[in-house]
């Protein structure tokens, strides 16, 4: 297991989860930025756009830059993702991150095997299903 230790539920810990999913997604910075702004991700994390971009860039430099080129995650990818997921413990943060993740992986209108695998791992590790996250999204939009 990696020796990298991060504090739990910090804005950067949550941003790292999103960053890994962005690294798994084919890069479209303009569309990603627009979607993240529409979801108020930066404000909800308490990070500026520049701070968030630095987290994503650090993720890319730490070996995730070529993640989107793979069809399936390797064991190191899964171990790293598990470590990032484990750094978020608050159930509300987890549901919110799953909701953001569902938007990230569907950004281009299709969900690749890698994106689906990581998303399903996230849901399973945190005890959620696609249905439970869909319900959380619908409940949030109910008037």
Beta strands, then each sheet from edge to edge (+ up, - down):
end
